[in-house]
């Protein structure tokens, strides 16, 4: 359905066992800080004058400058002019999804005539070009400080216009329309395509005053502001010694380098309002975990994850292979072509041979990346490879319905063929990949819960996998599992700590506050803010006295995180939920309404809002919201069920029955629908339909307590005492100490 596709698009994140050194204990270095006075870094933006521009770097670093010049970073964003615009603007027309866009020039300026946010056609001036290859996008200036990226882009390799989402119909009122939030430059693009960006979003006007120091990804976007460095060099001359004031240098440790690259090369949640080079990645962002819709359940790429989330799954990452081992840090090109790149570490005689890859030397099948880095096209024509560097496992594809590189190339073959061939060539694998534990849990297989618990405990596994397992465990939670999770609040991995907080924070009580409160003193801002949200059901006066001071500091950080995401529907939803935890229903409703102003098709927000209206007694508003959801997502069963409950409450029984009947069509396994529908049939004195409905429910859940009791009641009411007695007997057998069921059975056995 469109809603789930939309969530996949919005949701706004090197395991070669036979050849990497064994590393049985990963080197996590982040541990909770005990002295909270030392954990808070500055959140202030850096003045633009501290960024001196690339020419200042060129004076001393000419070779690096030459490699950077013309790179994807250099051309990440440019003013639109005859030198930067690569597309044809000679009156060309491009038609997609019924929309005609015409590209033309007026003097030295570039324009497009296309559908706008009102559904009408308008002329728009192109202000910026975006990127160079394999596609270039174009940015239009809108009122209120907004800049929007056209959905139609230029294929710089085939020299033609194309639709970024050719199979995805978007109407002008949707969040994903090019003129709205999904393709808004200020919030979706600017932070990573320019230097020293301040988004400056105004919640009241829903506008922006976005600023940047330098238009592109300059030297200082990666290395940090150069003023102090240049001043020191000018002052000390040949006596200058690096004091660590610059980032991403030759002295930066591998994992730290990945951490610094990650902020622009990962799908993530924003924590800080601005990135100011202080702290670490987790002080500004939190990475997308391995979840449905973004990744396959084994961690392979599905939706766009921008590399980091894949790479940190890999054995290469955990053995200190880093980005610059393969990519030139300035030109961004690969250091070597073909298998020579991999041969830097992997002995060619062992791997670059048909004895290993079983393909003709020099063929596509003999290339390491085609087996260990399969990829996908994103944004229409941009082929990006999976950086988890895993060994193809057709046996796991058979178990979990996940991809493998073998049938990715041999498209006429099956997974069964691939597995039989694999066994002949390599034998049965004698190692376990983390996905063998993660996938069963994420897909709900019979042993899923136990698999996730095993993975979570194994600190030799990638921390993103362990954190994803904790997130997945949320679907199985019971009281025993909660107790088992508490230990991971002290895990050495901050991502694991943070995810544990998220899961425990969703429990609607305050029993675990004493375990969560110490995380207010964690040394990662993302962990602290999640801890604050998790305990936000408490009033400030309920916070222990020795945490009062740090609580106030983290509250400021949390509010900043809300501000940073307030131009997303998800950010407004988070704010609404925070108010609801504080008991402020009015503000909760207000912020859900604001979320829908930003994204009118976000039916997660609308469903929550409808239920809020319902619980707040605003039944007319709730009904309207439920009916909008049904109109937008006619195959989503739970909404019919919710609307049926509302209609039953206001005694519109015939309409309620109609909604429950529709709910059964779309969620035939939900026994609560059968239960409620049978009671309504009984209320309408259609006893045969009531019995028929309850029996259908019992076919699905033969030991469901409510269904059994209702069946006994219905048969007793209809005078079918023996049938009623059978259900009552089953209830007393299952619940021998329940006086209500014992009494029922006695009433149906008058001789006793």
Secondary structure as UniProt FT lines:
FT   HELIX           2..10
FT   TURN            17..19
FT   HELIX           36..38
FT   HELIX           48..50
FT   HELIX           54..58
FT   TURN            59..60
FT   HELIX           62..68
FT   TURN            69..70
FT   TURN            72..75
FT   STRAND          78..79
FT   TURN            82..84
FT   STRAND          92..96
FT   TURN            97..98
FT   STRAND          99..106
FT   TURN            107..108
FT   STRAND          109..115
FT   TURN            117..118
FT   STRAND          121..130
FT   STRAND          135..141
FT   TURN            144..145
FT   STRAND          147..149
FT   STRAND          152..155
FT   TURN            156..159
FT   STRAND          160..163
FT   TURN            164..167
FT   TURN            172..173
FT   TURN            175..176
FT   TURN            178..179
FT   HELIX           181..183
FT   HELIX           185..188
FT   HELIX           190..193
FT   STRAND          201..202
FT   TURN            203..206
FT   STRAND          207..208
FT   HELIX           219..223
FT   HELIX           227..236
FT   HELIX           237..239
FT   TURN            250..251
FT   HELIX           254..262
FT   TURN            263..264
FT   STRAND          268..270
FT   HELIX           281..283
FT   STRAND          285..287
FT   TURN            293..294
FT   TURN            297..298
FT   TURN            306..307
FT   HELIX           308..311
FT   TURN            312..313
FT   TURN            315..316
FT   HELIX           317..319
FT   HELIX           323..326
FT   TURN            329..331
FT   HELIX           338..340
FT   HELIX           342..344
FT   HELIX           348..351
FT   HELIX           354..357
FT   TURN            361..362
FT   HELIX           364..366
FT   HELIX           368..372
FT   STRAND          375..378
FT   TURN            379..381
FT   STRAND          382..385
FT   TURN            387..388
FT   HELIX           394..400
FT   HELIX           405..409
FT   TURN            411..412
FT   HELIX           415..426
FT   HELIX           435..442
FT   TURN            443..444
FT   TURN            446..447
FT   HELIX           448..457
FT   TURN            459..460
FT   HELIX           463..473
FT   HELIX           474..476
FT   HELIX           479..485
FT   HELIX           486..490
FT   HELIX           494..505
FT   TURN            511..512
FT   HELIX           513..516
FT   HELIX           517..521
FT   HELIX           525..534
FT   TURN            535..537
FT   HELIX           540..542
FT   HELIX           545..547
FT   HELIX           548..564
FT   TURN            565..567
FT   HELIX           569..581
FT   TURN            582..583
FT   HELIX           585..598
FT   TURN            600..601
FT   HELIX           603..615
FT   TURN            616..617
FT   HELIX           619..632
FT   TURN            634..635
FT   HELIX           637..649
FT   TURN            650..651
FT   HELIX           653..666
FT   TURN            668..669
FT   HELIX           671..683
FT   TURN            684..685
FT   HELIX           687..700
FT   TURN            702..703
FT   HELIX           705..717
FT   TURN            718..719
FT   HELIX           721..734
FT   TURN            736..737
FT   HELIX           739..747
FT   TURN            750..751
//
